[in-house]
Amino acid sequence: MSDRWFYQHANAVHGPVSAEQLLDLVESGGLLRDDLIWPESIDAVAAIPAESALKFPAAAPADTAALPRSPRSAPDWLPELAQALAAVQDLTKLPPPRPADWIADVRRAESMSRPAAE
């Protein structure tokens, strides 16, 4: 097995990651059977489905639609936004939110969508 790999998951390319990290992704559900993988030394056009090269647990889902969704709590500013939107006819007249009100939510969302650093 190659030492460094790229993979395509949820229409995004990730990597390179180590072979050990690739196996960890299989175990955690971060890499699905139909996701594409390829070694760092070759072009992505030669990528193969992960299930062709890696052993998946018997219950591993085939695609992201089969993964359970974790409940996320609504941001604390959401009720205030809903109330403001309901009260205003012209949305262009709403004042922009102060950065302190929303920047933490943006940073949290960004950290959840980034691939893990090596």
ZIVENZI-V515207 format. One record per backbone hydrogen bond with DSSP energy under -0.5 kcal/mol. NH is the residue of the N-H (numbers start at 0). CO is the residue of the C=O. Records with the same first field share a line. If there is no record, write none. Layout:
# ZIVENZI-V515207
NH = CO / CO
This chain:
# ZIVENZI-V515207
4 = 16
5 = 37
6 = 13
7 = 35
8 = 6 / 11
11 = 8
13 = 6
15 = 4
16 = 4
18 = 2
21 = 17
22 = 18
23 = 19
24 = 20
25 = 21
26 = 22
27 = 23
28 = 24 / 25
29 = 24
30 = 24
32 = 60
33 = 61
34 = 31
35 = 7
36 = 47
37 = 5
39 = 3
41 = 38
45 = 42
46 = 43
47 = 36
49 = 34
50 = 32
51 = 48
52 = 49
53 = 49
55 = 53
59 = 56
65 = 62
66 = 63
77 = 74
80 = 76
81 = 77
82 = 78
83 = 79
84 = 80
85 = 81
86 = 82
87 = 83
90 = 88
92 = 89
93 = 90
100 = 97
101 = 97 / 98
102 = 98
105 = 101
106 = 102
107 = 103
108 = 104
109 = 105
110 = 106
111 = 107
112 = 108
113 = 109
